Amino acid sequence: MESSSTTGIHDHNPGLRFYLGAAIIILSFFMVPTGLLVTHHMHNHALKALILGFFWVNGPLWKIIGIGIMGKVSYYYIIEHLKIHYKKIIILKPVSKRRYYIGLFMFTLPFVPSYVMAYAPHLLPELASWRVYVNIFFDLIFLCSLFVLGGDFWDKLRALFNYTAKANFPDEPSTD
């Protein structure tokens, strides 16, 4: 039989304090936008500054109050749940060869429009907005490639910025 000190997080109901504190924290994120919305059509600058100041200062204060209401037990409850979800999402395992090459293709693909715009701009239309969309699209491909390539590639990128890092190639089998 388990002792009361080793009960898991699933056995613990965070209670009313947790939900009240979480609600206050969530509402605090709407303080500044609400203040901007309320003062959008005001012409009295002093009143506008007073209302915006009230909402601007009270947003962070509400977060602190929400955390205080939640308490230490709820803080540990949240941390343990985040650890569980983090372990489910971030599982470090090597990527397959196919996934690696697909990621490399995605990693290098965004360089193509840059070279086209630099050396052959006549191939792309003169519409500046179209070029912006193309650049945003290829930037998103580049960011996605970093996740497709996996954690080992992140280490390779980090090694680029370390002067003393050396490339370590595994011994290739001889073809005798």
C-alpha positions in Angstrom: 0.0 0.0 0.0 1.3 3.5 -0.9 2.0 6.0 1.7 0.3 9.4 1.4 3.6 11.1 0.6 4.1 9.0 -2.6 0.7 9.6 -4.2 0.9 10.6 -7.8 -0.3 13.7 -9.4 -3.4 12.0 -10.8 -4.5 11.3 -7.3 -4.5 14.9 -6.4 -7.3 17.2 -7.3 -5.9 20.8 -7.4 -9.2 22.2 -6.0 -10.9 25.5 -6.2 -7.8 27.6 -5.4 -6.1 26.2 -8.6 -9.1 27.0 -10.8 -9.7 30.4 -9.3 -6.0 31.4 -9.7 -5.8 30.0 -13.2 -8.9 32.0 -14.2 -7.4 35.2 -12.7 -4.1 34.6 -14.6 -6.0 34.0 -17.9 -8.1 37.1 -17.4 -4.9 39.2 -16.7 -3.8 38.6 -20.3 -6.9 40.5 -21.5 -6.2 43.6 -19.4 -4.1 45.6 -21.8 -6.2 44.8 -24.9 -9.4 45.7 -23.0 -7.8 49.0 -21.9 -6.9 49.7 -25.5 -10.4 48.8 -26.7 -12.1 51.0 -24.0 -10.0 54.0 -24.8 -10.0 53.7 -28.6 -12.7 56.4 -29.1 -11.9 58.6 -26.1 -10.9 62.2 -26.8 -9.9 63.2 -23.2 -6.2 62.3 -23.0 -6.0 62.5 -19.2 -8.8 60.0 -18.8 -7.4 57.8 -21.5 -4.0 57.8 -19.8 -5.6 57.0 -16.4 -7.6 54.1 -17.8 -4.7 52.7 -19.8 -2.4 53.0 -16.8 -4.9 51.2 -14.6 -5.2 48.3 -17.1 -1.4 48.3 -17.8 -0.4 48.1 -14.2 -3.1 45.7 -13.1 -2.4 43.1 -15.7 0.9 41.9 -14.1 -0.6 42.4 -10.6 -3.5 40.1 -11.4 -0.9 37.5 -12.5 0.9 37.7 -9.2 -2.4 37.6 -7.3 -3.5 34.5 -9.3 -0.2 32.8 -8.6 -0.6 33.6 -4.9 -4.1 32.2 -4.8 -3.0 29.0 -6.6 -0.3 28.3 -3.9 2.6 26.0 -3.8 0.6 22.7 -4.2 -0.9 24.0 -7.5 2.5 25.2 -8.7 3.9 21.6 -8.2 0.8 20.2 -9.9 1.4 22.3 -13.0 5.1 21.6 -13.1 4.5 17.8 -12.9 1.9 17.9 -15.6 4.2 20.0 -17.8 7.0 17.4 -17.3 4.7 14.6 -18.3 3.6 16.4 -21.5 7.2 17.5 -22.3 8.3 13.8 -22.1 5.5 12.8 -24.4 6.3 15.5 -27.0 10.1 15.6 -26.8 11.4 12.0 -27.2 15.0 12.1 -28.2 15.5 9.4 -30.7 17.6 9.3 -33.9 15.8 10.2 -37.1 15.8 7.8 -40.0 18.0 8.4 -43.0 15.0 9.3 -45.2 13.7 11.8 -42.7 17.2 13.3 -42.4 17.5 13.8 -46.2 14.0 15.3 -46.4 15.0 17.7 -43.6 18.2 18.6 -45.4 16.3 19.3 -48.6 13.9 21.5 -46.5 16.9 23.2 -44.9 18.6 24.2 -48.2 15.4 24.9 -50.2 15.0 28.5 -48.8 18.3 29.5 -50.2 16.9 29.2 -53.8 14.6 32.2 -53.8 17.3 34.3 -52.2 19.7 33.5 -55.0 17.0 34.0 -57.6 16.1 37.4 -56.2 19.8 38.4 -56.1 21.0 37.1 -59.4 17.9 36.8 -61.6 15.2 39.1 -60.2 13.5 39.2 -63.6 12.3 35.6 -62.9 10.1 36.8 -60.0 7.3 39.3 -60.6 7.8 42.8 -59.5 4.9 42.6 -57.0 6.6 43.3 -53.7 3.8 41.6 -51.7 4.2 38.4 -53.6 7.9 38.4 -52.8 7.1 38.9 -49.1 4.7 35.9 -49.2 7.4 33.7 -50.9 10.0 34.7 -48.3 7.6 34.0 -45.4 6.7 30.6 -46.9 10.4 29.6 -47.3 11.2 30.9 -43.8 8.5 28.6 -42.4 10.0 25.7 -44.4 13.4 26.5 -42.9 12.0 26.5 -39.4 10.1 23.3 -39.9 13.3 21.7 -41.3 15.0 22.2 -38.0 12.4 20.0 -36.3 12.4 17.4 -39.1 16.1 17.0 -38.8 16.0 16.2 -35.1 18.0 16.9 -32.0 21.3 15.6 -33.4 21.2 18.2 -36.1 20.7 20.9 -33.4 24.0 19.7 -31.9 25.7 20.0 -35.3 24.4 23.6 -35.7 25.6 24.4 -32.2 29.1 23.0 -33.1 29.3 25.6 -35.9 29.5 28.3 -33.3 32.1 26.5 -31.1 35.6 27.2 -32.3 37.1 24.1 -30.7 34.4 21.7 -32.1 35.7 19.0 -34.4 33.8 16.9 -36.9 33.9 13.2 -35.8 33.1 10.9 -38.7 32.5 7.2 -37.8 35.0 4.8 -39.4 33.6 3.8 -42.8 33.7 0.1 -43.4 36.2 -1.0 -46.0 34.9 -2.5 -49.3 37.6 -5.2 -49.7 
